[in-house]
């Protein structure tokens, strides 16, 4: 990182081998309603079984997934948002679908 440079939105400082550098943090560790379906599937592939279990397996192939948020996707399909988010976040935390307990 160059001295005096400005961090852009979504960036944070990290220390690597005694040097500070910037790293983008575009997706949080917790899936939120405002993330798009495509963002979630790209960053967290381990959530794919959750989408499949809820009948949303076609989301990975749909162009609408780039713009459709988790909130609107669940609402449009009659899925309870909080339950779906809990299952997604379980999958990213544990590396597997909650149904695989």
C-alpha positions as CSV (number, residue, x, y, z in Angstrom):
1,X,0.0,0.0,0.0
2,X,1.4,3.4,-0.9
3,X,1.8,5.9,2.0
4,X,-1.0,8.4,2.0
5,X,-3.3,6.4,-0.2
6,X,-7.1,6.4,0.5
7,X,-9.0,3.3,1.3
8,X,-12.0,2.8,-0.9
9,X,-15.4,1.8,0.5
10,X,-15.4,-1.9,1.4
11,X,-11.6,-2.0,2.0
12,X,-9.8,-2.6,5.2
13,X,-6.2,-2.6,6.3
14,X,-4.5,-6.0,6.9
15,X,-1.0,-6.8,8.0
16,X,1.0,-9.2,5.9
17,X,4.6,-10.0,6.8
18,X,4.9,-6.8,8.8
19,X,3.5,-4.6,6.0
20,X,0.1,-3.0,5.8
21,X,-1.9,-3.5,2.7
22,X,-5.5,-3.1,1.7
23,X,-8.0,-5.9,1.2
24,X,-11.5,-5.6,-0.1
25,X,-14.2,-7.0,2.1
26,X,-17.1,-7.1,-0.3
27,X,-19.2,-9.9,1.2
28,X,-19.7,-10.3,5.0
29,X,-19.2,-13.6,6.7
30,X,-22.9,-13.5,7.5
31,X,-25.4,-13.7,4.7
32,X,-27.9,-10.8,4.9
33,X,-31.2,-10.1,3.1
34,X,-29.7,-7.4,0.9
35,X,-27.1,-9.6,-0.8
36,X,-27.9,-10.8,-4.3
37,X,-28.5,-14.5,-4.9
38,X,-25.6,-14.6,-7.3
39,X,-23.2,-12.9,-4.8
40,X,-24.1,-15.6,-2.2
41,X,-23.8,-18.5,-4.6
42,X,-20.4,-17.3,-6.0
43,X,-18.8,-16.5,-2.6
44,X,-20.4,-19.4,-0.6
45,X,-20.7,-22.5,-2.9
46,X,-21.4,-24.6,0.2
47,X,-24.9,-23.0,0.4
48,X,-26.0,-24.6,-2.9
49,X,-27.8,-27.5,-1.1
50,X,-29.8,-25.0,0.9
51,X,-31.0,-23.3,-2.3
52,X,-31.8,-26.8,-3.8
53,X,-33.8,-27.9,-0.7
54,X,-35.9,-24.7,-0.9
55,X,-36.7,-25.3,-4.6
56,X,-34.4,-22.5,-5.8
57,X,-32.0,-24.7,-7.7
58,X,-32.6,-22.8,-11.0
59,X,-31.2,-19.6,-9.3
60,X,-27.7,-20.4,-10.3
61,X,-28.7,-20.4,-14.0
62,X,-31.0,-17.4,-13.9
63,X,-29.9,-14.0,-15.1
64,X,-32.1,-12.4,-12.5
65,X,-29.9,-13.8,-9.8
66,X,-27.5,-10.9,-10.5
67,X,-30.0,-8.4,-9.3
68,X,-32.4,-10.3,-7.1
69,X,-31.7,-10.1,-3.4
70,X,-32.2,-12.9,-0.9
71,X,-35.1,-10.9,0.5
72,X,-36.9,-10.5,-2.8
73,X,-36.1,-14.0,-3.9
74,X,-37.7,-15.6,-0.8
75,X,-40.7,-13.3,-0.9
76,X,-41.4,-14.1,-4.6
77,X,-41.3,-17.8,-3.8
78,X,-43.2,-17.7,-0.5
79,X,-40.2,-18.8,1.6
80,X,-39.8,-17.6,5.1
81,X,-36.8,-15.1,5.0
82,X,-35.6,-15.7,8.5
83,X,-35.6,-19.5,8.2
84,X,-33.8,-19.4,4.9
85,X,-31.2,-17.0,6.2
86,X,-30.6,-19.2,9.3
87,X,-30.1,-22.2,7.0
88,X,-27.7,-20.3,4.7
89,X,-25.7,-19.0,7.6
90,X,-25.6,-22.4,9.2
91,X,-24.1,-23.7,5.9
92,X,-21.4,-21.1,5.7
93,X,-20.5,-21.6,9.4
94,X,-20.5,-25.4,9.3
95,X,-19.7,-26.1,5.7
96,X,-22.8,-28.2,5.2
97,X,-26.6,-27.9,4.9
98,X,-28.5,-28.0,8.2
99,X,-30.4,-31.1,6.9
100,X,-27.1,-33.0,6.9
101,X,-26.8,-32.8,10.8
